[in-house]
């Protein structure tokens, strides 16, 4: 690193000490500099496990002009921003409920979920966690190997205890008894602890408005499968209390980009 780069990395307020001493008539009172808070925020973002593809996802770079469904995308964006703004309640406690993004693949559900997590971590300093449910299942299964360096609880404890959790692709795993038991453990533990969870799913939630793909493919008229066919009824019931549904209706953004690149 050059001298110029090193100088630019030093906080001009505390001159790199990390503390500011304020006069109090005696030896002075030390308080942490703002640069420490910024550094802690970056560490929390790293610890959250947001996949590299989604680490730069923010509200400011969420596209609402794609797919011919601007109103739906704007509504999802506005609802996400409002959730972050209201995450810290007037009584000083954090919000106890989360969000459930519902929609077909490629409409921006994971982008918004990752943006919510990043914004909440940076603004409120919470301990957040991002997990893809399918990847989580495989990670837990890998702990069954006698040579595994981590246990099942090493994997699950940070997920269960996160102050804000993003659970991506709810319902994506085939609902075997073991998968159902694992999901029940996670959701029920967070439900009883009143910890907020942000979900994404490609499946419909009964009672919530249906998200319809605007793609003009051969199966575009087929209704998305019900989430109740992928997870047990007792967890569906908890979802109604745990999260506010946000429907997204749009075309598959990934397909549109691929189509444009082929032109």
ZALUM-243107 format. One record per residue (C-alpha): residue number from 1; residue in one letter; x, y, z. Coordinates in steps of 0.1 Angstrom, whole numbers. Example, Ala and Ser with C-alpha at 12.3 -4.5 7.8 and 13.67 -1.06 7.14 Angstrom:
BEGIN
<node><pos>1</pos><code>A</code><x>123</x><y>-45</y><z>78</z></node>
<node><pos>2</pos><code>S</code><x>137</x><y>-11</y><z>71</z></node>
This chain:
BEGIN
<node><pos>1</pos><code>X</code><x>0</x><y>0</y><z>0</z></node>
<node><pos>2</pos><code>X</code><x>14</x><y>35</y><z>-9</z></node>
<node><pos>3</pos><code>X</code><x>18</x><y>63</y><z>16</z></node>
<node><pos>4</pos><code>X</code><x>-10</x><y>82</y><z>0</z></node>
<node><pos>5</pos><code>X</code><x>-34</x><y>52</y><z>3</z></node>
<node><pos>6</pos><code>X</code><x>-24</x><y>46</y><z>39</z></node>
<node><pos>7</pos><code>X</code><x>-30</x><y>83</y><z>48</z></node>
<node><pos>8</pos><code>X</code><x>-64</x><y>82</y><z>31</z></node>
<node><pos>9</pos><code>X</code><x>-74</x><y>51</y><z>52</z></node>
<node><pos>10</pos><code>X</code><x>-67</x><y>69</y><z>85</z></node>
<node><pos>11</pos><code>X</code><x>-97</x><y>85</y><z>101</z></node>
<node><pos>12</pos><code>X</code><x>-92</x><y>123</y><z>101</z></node>
<node><pos>13</pos><code>X</code><x>-113</x><y>127</y><z>132</z></node>
<node><pos>14</pos><code>X</code><x>-94</x><y>104</y><z>156</z></node>
<node><pos>15</pos><code>X</code><x>-62</x><y>101</y><z>135</z></node>
<node><pos>16</pos><code>X</code><x>-64</x><y>64</y><z>135</z></node>
<node><pos>17</pos><code>X</code><x>-66</x><y>60</y><z>173</z></node>
<node><pos>18</pos><code>X</code><x>-102</x><y>48</y><z>173</z></node>
<node><pos>19</pos><code>X</code><x>-111</x><y>70</y><z>203</z></node>
<node><pos>20</pos><code>X</code><x>-118</x><y>106</y><z>209</z></node>
<node><pos>21</pos><code>X</code><x>-110</x><y>123</y><z>243</z></node>
<node><pos>22</pos><code>X</code><x>-135</x><y>150</y><z>253</z></node>
<node><pos>23</pos><code>X</code><x>-125</x><y>175</y><z>280</z></node>
<node><pos>24</pos><code>X</code><x>-143</x><y>170</y><z>313</z></node>
<node><pos>25</pos><code>X</code><x>-123</x><y>192</y><z>336</z></node>
<node><pos>26</pos><code>X</code><x>-100</x><y>163</y><z>345</z></node>
<node><pos>27</pos><code>X</code><x>-81</x><y>138</y><z>324</z></node>
<node><pos>28</pos><code>X</code><x>-108</x><y>138</y><z>298</z></node>
<node><pos>29</pos><code>X</code><x>-135</x><y>112</y><z>288</z></node>
<node><pos>30</pos><code>X</code><x>-128</x><y>88</y><z>260</z></node>
<node><pos>31</pos><code>X</code><x>-156</x><y>77</y><z>236</z></node>
<node><pos>32</pos><code>X</code><x>-154</x><y>55</y><z>205</z></node>
<node><pos>33</pos><code>X</code><x>-150</x><y>73</y><z>172</z></node>
<node><pos>34</pos><code>X</code><x>-176</x><y>69</y><z>145</z></node>
<node><pos>35</pos><code>X</code><x>-150</x><y>51</y><z>124</z></node>
<node><pos>36</pos><code>X</code><x>-152</x><y>22</y><z>149</z></node>
<node><pos>37</pos><code>X</code><x>-189</x><y>19</y><z>143</z></node>
<node><pos>38</pos><code>X</code><x>-184</x><y>19</y><z>105</z></node>
<node><pos>39</pos><code>X</code><x>-158</x><y>-8</y><z>109</z></node>
<node><pos>40</pos><code>X</code><x>-181</x><y>-29</y><z>131</z></node>
<node><pos>41</pos><code>X</code><x>-208</x><y>-25</y><z>105</z></node>
<node><pos>42</pos><code>X</code><x>-186</x><y>-39</y><z>78</z></node>
<node><pos>43</pos><code>X</code><x>-177</x><y>-68</y><z>100</z></node>
<node><pos>44</pos><code>X</code><x>-213</x><y>-76</y><z>107</z></node>
<node><pos>45</pos><code>X</code><x>-221</x><y>-75</y><z>69</z></node>
<node><pos>46</pos><code>X</code><x>-193</x><y>-100</y><z>63</z></node>
<node><pos>47</pos><code>X</code><x>-204</x><y>-122</y><z>91</z></node>
<node><pos>48</pos><code>X</code><x>-240</x><y>-122</y><z>77</z></node>
<node><pos>49</pos><code>X</code><x>-230</x><y>-146</y><z>49</z></node>
<node><pos>50</pos><code>X</code><x>-247</x><y>-128</y><z>21</z></node>
<node><pos>51</pos><code>X</code><x>-236</x><y>-145</y><z>-12</z></node>
<node><pos>52</pos><code>X</code><x>-212</x><y>-125</y><z>-34</z></node>
<node><pos>53</pos><code>X</code><x>-238</x><y>-121</y><z>-61</z></node>
<node><pos>54</pos><code>X</code><x>-261</x><y>-103</y><z>-37</z></node>
<node><pos>55</pos><code>X</code><x>-236</x><y>-83</y><z>-16</z></node>
<node><pos>56</pos><code>X</code><x>-241</x><y>-52</y><z>-36</z></node>
<node><pos>57</pos><code>X</code><x>-279</x><y>-54</y><z>-37</z></node>
<node><pos>58</pos><code>X</code><x>-294</x><y>-22</y><z>-24</z></node>
<node><pos>59</pos><code>X</code><x>-327</x><y>-4</y><z>-28</z></node>
<node><pos>60</pos><code>X</code><x>-310</x><y>22</y><z>-49</z></node>
<node><pos>61</pos><code>X</code><x>-300</x><y>-3</y><z>-76</z></node>
<node><pos>62</pos><code>X</code><x>-332</x><y>-23</y><z>-77</z></node>
<node><pos>63</pos><code>X</code><x>-347</x><y>-20</y><z>-111</z></node>
<node><pos>64</pos><code>X</code><x>-384</x><y>-12</y><z>-113</z></node>
<node><pos>65</pos><code>X</code><x>-386</x><y>-6</y><z>-150</z></node>
<node><pos>66</pos><code>X</code><x>-381</x><y>-41</y><z>-162</z></node>
<node><pos>67</pos><code>X</code><x>-407</x><y>-67</y><z>-170</z></node>
<node><pos>68</pos><code>X</code><x>-437</x><y>-45</y><z>-177</z></node>
<node><pos>69</pos><code>X</code><x>-448</x><y>-46</y><z>-141</z></node>
<node><pos>70</pos><code>X</code><x>-436</x><y>-12</y><z>-127</z></node>
<node><pos>71</pos><code>X</code><x>-464</x><y>-8</y><z>-102</z></node>
<node><pos>72</pos><code>X</code><x>-458</x><y>-43</y><z>-86</z></node>
<node><pos>73</pos><code>X</code><x>-420</x><y>-37</y><z>-84</z></node>
<node><pos>74</pos><code>X</code><x>-425</x><y>-3</y><z>-69</z></node>
<node><pos>75</pos><code>X</code><x>-449</x><y>-16</y><z>-43</z></node>
<node><pos>76</pos><code>X</code><x>-424</x><y>-43</y><z>-33</z></node>
<node><pos>77</pos><code>X</code><x>-396</x><y>-18</y><z>-31</z></node>
<node><pos>78</pos><code>X</code><x>-416</x><y>7</y><z>-11</z></node>
<node><pos>79</pos><code>X</code><x>-428</x><y>-20</y><z>13</z></node>
<node><pos>80</pos><code>X</code><x>-392</x><y>-31</y><z>18</z></node>
<node><pos>81</pos><code>X</code><x>-380</x><y>5</y><z>25</z></node>
<node><pos>82</pos><code>X</code><x>-408</x><y>10</y><z>49</z></node>
<node><pos>83</pos><code>X</code><x>-399</x><y>-22</y><z>68</z></node>
<node><pos>84</pos><code>X</code><x>-363</x><y>-10</y><z>72</z></node>
<node><pos>85</pos><code>X</code><x>-374</x><y>25</y><z>83</z></node>
<node><pos>86</pos><code>X</code><x>-398</x><y>10</y><z>109</z></node>
<node><pos>87</pos><code>X</code><x>-375</x><y>-18</y><z>121</z></node>
<node><pos>88</pos><code>X</code><x>-366</x><y>1</y><z>152</z></node>
<node><pos>89</pos><code>X</code><x>-400</x><y>6</y><z>170</z></node>
<node><pos>90</pos><code>X</code><x>-409</x><y>37</y><z>190</z></node>
<node><pos>91</pos><code>X</code><x>-405</x><y>17</y><z>222</z></node>
<node><pos>92</pos><code>X</code><x>-369</x><y>12</y><z>214</z></node>
<node><pos>93</pos><code>X</code><x>-372</x><y>-25</y><z>205</z></node>
<node><pos>94</pos><code>X</code><x>-367</x><y>-41</y><z>171</z></node>
<node><pos>95</pos><code>X</code><x>-395</x><y>-53</y><z>149</z></node>
<node><pos>96</pos><code>X</code><x>-407</x><y>-88</y><z>157</z></node>
<node><pos>97</pos><code>X</code><x>-422</x><y>-97</y><z>123</z></node>
<node><pos>98</pos><code>X</code><x>-406</x><y>-100</y><z>89</z></node>
<node><pos>99</pos><code>X</code><x>-415</x><y>-101</y><z>52</z></node>
<node><pos>100</pos><code>X</code><x>-424</x><y>-129</y><z>28</z></node>
<node><pos>101</pos><code>X</code><x>-415</x><y>-122</y><z>-8</z></node>
<node><pos>102</pos><code>X</code><x>-438</x><y>-142</y><z>-32</z></node>
<node><pos>103</pos><code>X</code><x>-432</x><y>-144</y><z>-69</z></node>
<node><pos>104</pos><code>X</code><x>-419</x><y>-164</y><z>-98</z></node>
<node><pos>105</pos><code>X</code><x>-381</x><y>-168</y><z>-103</z></node>
<node><pos>106</pos><code>X</code><x>-361</x><y>-138</y><z>-115</z></node>
<node><pos>107</pos><code>X</code><x>-383</x><y>-110</y><z>-103</z></node>
<node><pos>108</pos><code>X</code><x>-360</x><y>-96</y><z>-77</z></node>
<node><pos>109</pos><code>X</code><x>-371</x><y>-113</y><z>-45</z></node>
<node><pos>110</pos><code>X</code><x>-336</x><y>-122</y><z>-33</z></node>
<node><pos>111</pos><code>X</code><x>-323</x><y>-88</y><z>-43</z></node>
<node><pos>112</pos><code>X</code><x>-348</x><y>-70</y><z>-21</z></node>
<node><pos>113</pos><code>X</code><x>-343</x><y>-95</y><z>8</z></node>
<node><pos>114</pos><code>X</code><x>-305</x><y>-90</y><z>7</z></node>
<node><pos>115</pos><code>X</code><x>-310</x><y>-52</y><z>5</z></node>
<node><pos>116</pos><code>X</code><x>-333</x><y>-53</y><z>36</z></node>
<node><pos>117</pos><code>X</code><x>-307</x><y>-73</y><z>55</z></node>
<node><pos>118</pos><code>X</code><x>-278</x><y>-51</y><z>45</z></node>
<node><pos>119</pos><code>X</code><x>-297</x><y>-19</y><z>53</z></node>
<node><pos>120</pos><code>X</code><x>-308</x><y>-31</y><z>87</z></node>
<node><pos>121</pos><code>X</code><x>-273</x><y>-43</y><z>96</z></node>
<node><pos>122</pos><code>X</code><x>-257</x><y>-10</y><z>86</z></node>
<node><pos>123</pos><code>X</code><x>-284</x><y>12</y><z>101</z></node>
<node><pos>124</pos><code>X</code><x>-292</x><y>-5</y><z>134</z></node>
<node><pos>125</pos><code>X</code><x>-261</x><y>-27</y><z>140</z></node>
<node><pos>126</pos><code>X</code><x>-280</x><y>-59</y><z>143</z></node>
<node><pos>127</pos><code>X</code><x>-265</x><y>-94</y><z>139</z></node>
<node><pos>128</pos><code>X</code><x>-280</x><y>-106</y><z>106</z></node>
<node><pos>129</pos><code>X</code><x>-278</x><y>-139</y><z>87</z></node>
<node><pos>130</pos><code>X</code><x>-285</x><y>-149</y><z>51</z></node>
<node><pos>131</pos><code>X</code><x>-291</x><y>-186</y><z>43</z></node>
<node><pos>132</pos><code>X</code><x>-303</x><y>-203</y><z>12</z></node>
<node><pos>133</pos><code>X</code><x>-325</x><y>-231</y><z>25</z></node>
<node><pos>134</pos><code>X</code><x>-312</x><y>-258</y><z>1</z></node>
<node><pos>135</pos><code>X</code><x>-276</x><y>-249</y><z>9</z></node>
<node><pos>136</pos><code>X</code><x>-284</x><y>-250</y><z>46</z></node>
<node><pos>137</pos><code>X</code><x>-298</x><y>-285</y><z>43</z></node>
<node><pos>138</pos><code>X</code><x>-267</x><y>-298</y><z>26</z></node>
<node><pos>139</pos><code>X</code><x>-245</x><y>-280</y><z>51</z></node>
<node><pos>140</pos><code>X</code><x>-263</x><y>-297</y><z>80</z></node>
<node><pos>141</pos><code>X</code><x>-261</x><y>-331</y><z>63</z></node>
<node><pos>142</pos><code>X</code><x>-223</x><y>-326</y><z>59</z></node>
<node><pos>143</pos><code>X</code><x>-220</x><y>-325</y><z>97</z></node>
<node><pos>144</pos><code>X</code><x>-231</x><y>-361</y><z>99</z></node>
<node><pos>145</pos><code>X</code><x>-198</x><y>-371</y><z>85</z></node>
<node><pos>146</pos><code>X</code><x>-176</x><y>-383</y><z>114</z></node>
<node><pos>147</pos><code>X</code><x>-147</x><y>-362</y><z>101</z></node>
<node><pos>148</pos><code>X</code><x>-168</x><y>-330</y><z>99</z></node>
<node><pos>149</pos><code>X</code><x>-151</x><y>-300</y><z>117</z></node>
<node><pos>150</pos><code>X</code><x>-185</x><y>-286</y><z>128</z></node>
<node><pos>151</pos><code>X</code><x>-216</x><y>-300</y><z>144</z></node>
<node><pos>152</pos><code>X</code><x>-252</x><y>-296</y><z>135</z></node>
<node><pos>153</pos><code>X</code><x>-256</x><y>-269</y><z>163</z></node>
<node><pos>154</pos><code>X</code><x>-226</x><y>-250</y><z>149</z></node>
<node><pos>155</pos><code>X</code><x>-245</x><y>-246</y><z>117</z></node>
<node><pos>156</pos><code>X</code><x>-280</x><y>-240</y><z>132</z></node>
<node><pos>157</pos><code>X</code><x>-273</x><y>-218</y><z>162</z></node>
<node><pos>158</pos><code>X</code><x>-263</x><y>-187</y><z>142</z></node>
<node><pos>159</pos><code>X</code><x>-294</x><y>-192</y><z>120</z></node>
<node><pos>160</pos><code>X</code><x>-318</x><y>-196</y><z>149</z></node>
<node><pos>161</pos><code>X</code><x>-302</x><y>-168</y><z>170</z></node>
<node><pos>162</pos><code>X</code><x>-298</x><y>-141</y><z>143</z></node>
<node><pos>163</pos><code>X</code><x>-315</x><y>-108</y><z>151</z></node>
<node><pos>164</pos><code>X</code><x>-326</x><y>-107</y><z>115</z></node>
<node><pos>165</pos><code>X</code><x>-326</x><y>-138</y><z>93</z></node>
<node><pos>166</pos><code>X</code><x>-331</x><y>-140</y><z>55</z></node>
<node><pos>167</pos><code>X</code><x>-343</x><y>-175</y><z>46</z></node>
<node><pos>168</pos><code>X</code><x>-341</x><y>-177</y><z>8</z></node>
<node><pos>169</pos><code>X</code><x>-361</x><y>-201</y><z>-14</z></node>
<node><pos>170</pos><code>X</code><x>-386</x><y>-213</y><z>12</z></node>
<node><pos>171</pos><code>X</code><x>-402</x><y>-245</y><z>-1</z></node>
<node><pos>172</pos><code>X</code><x>-375</x><y>-253</y><z>-26</z></node>
<node><pos>173</pos><code>X</code><x>-364</x><y>-285</y><z>-9</z></node>
<node><pos>174</pos><code>X</code><x>-385</x><y>-317</y><z>-13</z></node>
<node><pos>175</pos><code>X</code><x>-406</x><y>-319</y><z>19</z></node>
<node><pos>176</pos><code>X</code><x>-391</x><y>-351</y><z>34</z></node>
<node><pos>177</pos><code>X</code><x>-397</x><y>-358</y><z>71</z></node>
<node><pos>178</pos><code>X</code><x>-361</x><y>-347</y><z>80</z></node>
<node><pos>179</pos><code>X</code><x>-363</x><y>-315</y><z>60</z></node>
<node><pos>180</pos><code>X</code><x>-397</x><y>-307</y><z>75</z></node>
<node><pos>181</pos><code>X</code><x>-383</x><y>-313</y><z>110</z></node>
<node><pos>182</pos><code>X</code><x>-353</x><y>-290</y><z>104</z></node>
<node><pos>183</pos><code>X</code><x>-375</x><y>-262</y><z>90</z></node>
<node><pos>184</pos><code>X</code><x>-399</x><y>-266</y><z>119</z></node>
<node><pos>185</pos><code>X</code><x>-370</x><y>-263</y><z>144</z></node>
<node><pos>186</pos><code>X</code><x>-357</x><y>-231</y><z>128</z></node>
<node><pos>187</pos><code>X</code><x>-391</x><y>-214</y><z>123</z></node>
<node><pos>188</pos><code>X</code><x>-406</x><y>-224</y><z>156</z></node>
<node><pos>189</pos><code>X</code><x>-375</x><y>-213</y><z>175</z></node>
<node><pos>190</pos><code>X</code><x>-375</x><y>-179</y><z>159</z></node>
<node><pos>191</pos><code>X</code><x>-413</x><y>-176</y><z>163</z></node>
<node><pos>192</pos><code>X</code><x>-411</x><y>-183</y><z>201</z></node>
<node><pos>193</pos><code>X</code><x>-382</x><y>-159</y><z>205</z></node>
<node><pos>194</pos><code>X</code><x>-400</x><y>-132</y><z>185</z></node>
<node><pos>195</pos><code>X</code><x>-371</x><y>-128</y><z>161</z></node>
<node><pos>196</pos><code>X</code><x>-379</x><y>-114</y><z>126</z></node>
<node><pos>197</pos><code>X</code><x>-373</x><y>-134</y><z>95</z></node>
<node><pos>198</pos><code>X</code><x>-374</x><y>-124</y><z>58</z></node>
<node><pos>199</pos><code>X</code><x>-385</x><y>-152</y><z>35</z></node>
<node><pos>200</pos><code>X</code><x>-385</x><y>-156</y><z>-3</z></node>
<node><pos>201</pos><code>X</code><x>-405</x><y>-182</y><z>-21</z></node>
<node><pos>202</pos><code>X</code><x>-417</x><y>-192</y><z>-56</z></node>
<node><pos>203</pos><code>X</code><x>-449</x><y>-207</y><z>-42</z></node>
<node><pos>204</pos><code>X</code><x>-482</x><y>-192</y><z>-34</z></node>
<node><pos>205</pos><code>X</code><x>-494</x><y>-186</y><z>2</z></node>
<node><pos>206</pos><code>X</code><x>-531</x><y>-192</y><z>7</z></node>
<node><pos>207</pos><code>X</code><x>-549</x><y>-160</y><z>14</z></node>
<node><pos>208</pos><code>X</code><x>-522</x><y>-139</y><z>-1</z></node>
<node><pos>209</pos><code>X</code><x>-526</x><y>-123</y><z>-36</z></node>
<node><pos>210</pos><code>X</code><x>-513</x><y>-146</y><z>-63</z></node>
<node><pos>211</pos><code>X</code><x>-481</x><y>-136</y><z>-81</z></node>
<node><pos>212</pos><code>X</code><x>-485</x><y>-143</y><z>-118</z></node>
<node><pos>213</pos><code>X</code><x>-456</x><y>-145</y><z>-142</z></node>
<node><pos>214</pos><code>X</code><x>-458</x><y>-121</y><z>-171</z></node>
<node><pos>215</pos><code>X</code><x>-436</x><y>-144</y><z>-193</z></node>
<node><pos>216</pos><code>X</code><x>-453</x><y>-155</y><z>-224</z></node>
<node><pos>217</pos><code>X</code><x>-439</x><y>-191</y><z>-223</z></node>
<node><pos>218</pos><code>X</code><x>-459</x><y>-222</y><z>-229</z></node>
<node><pos>219</pos><code>X</code><x>-467</x><y>-226</y><z>-192</z></node>
<node><pos>220</pos><code>X</code><x>-474</x><y>-189</y><z>-184</z></node>
<node><pos>221</pos><code>X</code><x>-510</x><y>-196</y><z>-176</z></node>
<node><pos>222</pos><code>X</code><x>-502</x><y>-223</y><z>-150</z></node>
<node><pos>223</pos><code>X</code><x>-508</x><y>-212</y><z>-115</z></node>
<node><pos>224</pos><code>X</code><x>-478</x><y>-215</y><z>-91</z></node>
<node><pos>225</pos><code>X</code><x>-479</x><y>-244</y><z>-67</z></node>
<node><pos>226</pos><code>X</code><x>-492</x><y>-237</y><z>-32</z></node>
<node><pos>227</pos><code>X</code><x>-466</x><y>-233</y><z>-4</z></node>
<node><pos>228</pos><code>X</code><x>-489</x><y>-255</y><z>17</z></node>
<node><pos>229</pos><code>X</code><x>-479</x><y>-284</y><z>-6</z></node>
<node><pos>230</pos><code>X</code><x>-442</x><y>-278</y><z>3</z></node>
<node><pos>231</pos><code>X</code><x>-442</x><y>-272</y><z>41</z></node>
<node><pos>232</pos><code>X</code><x>-466</x><y>-284</y><z>68</z></node>
<node><pos>233</pos><code>X</code><x>-498</x><y>-266</y><z>78</z></node>
<node><pos>234</pos><code>X</code><x>-485</x><y>-258</y><z>113</z></node>
<node><pos>235</pos><code>X</code><x>-456</x><y>-237</y><z>97</z></node>
<node><pos>236</pos><code>X</code><x>-480</x><y>-220</y><z>72</z></node>
<node><pos>237</pos><code>X</code><x>-500</x><y>-209</y><z>103</z></node>
<node><pos>238</pos><code>X</code><x>-469</x><y>-194</y><z>119</z></node>
<node><pos>239</pos><code>X</code><x>-460</x><y>-176</y><z>87</z></node>
<node><pos>240</pos><code>X</code><x>-491</x><y>-155</y><z>89</z></node>
<node><pos>241</pos><code>X</code><x>-479</x><y>-141</y><z>122</z></node>
<node><pos>242</pos><code>X</code><x>-442</x><y>-140</y><z>113</z></node>
<node><pos>243</pos><code>X</code><x>-442</x><y>-122</y><z>80</z></node>
<node><pos>244</pos><code>X</code><x>-461</x><y>-97</y><z>59</z></node>
<node><pos>245</pos><code>X</code><x>-465</x><y>-110</y><z>23</z></node>
<node><pos>246</pos><code>X</code><x>-451</x><y>-89</y><z>-5</z></node>
<node><pos>247</pos><code>X</code><x>-462</x><y>-101</y><z>-40</z></node>
<node><pos>248</pos><code>X</code><x>-440</x><y>-94</y><z>-70</z></node>
<node><pos>249</pos><code>X</code><x>-455</x><y>-97</y><z>-105</z></node>
<node><pos>250</pos><code>X</code><x>-430</x><y>-94</y><z>-133</z></node>
<node><pos>251</pos><code>X</code><x>-412</x><y>-113</y><z>-161</z></node>
<node><pos>252</pos><code>X</code><x>-380</x><y>-132</y><z>-153</z></node>
<node><pos>253</pos><code>X</code><x>-353</x><y>-105</y><z>-153</z></node>
<node><pos>254</pos><code>X</code><x>-325</x><y>-130</y><z>-159</z></node>
<node><pos>255</pos><code>X</code><x>-342</x><y>-143</y><z>-191</z></node>
<node><pos>256</pos><code>X</code><x>-347</x><y>-107</y><z>-203</z></node>
<node><pos>257</pos><code>X</code><x>-311</x><y>-99</y><z>-198</z></node>
<node><pos>258</pos><code>X</code><x>-300</x><y>-131</y><z>-216</z></node>
<node><pos>259</pos><code>X</code><x>-323</x><y>-123</y><z>-245</z></node>
<node><pos>260</pos><code>X</code><x>-309</x><y>-88</y><z>-249</z></node>
<node><pos>261</pos><code>X</code><x>-273</x><y>-101</y><z>-249</z></node>
<node><pos>262</pos><code>X</code><x>-281</x><y>-125</y><z>-277</z></node>
<node><pos>263</pos><code>X</code><x>-295</x><y>-98</y><z>-300</z></node>
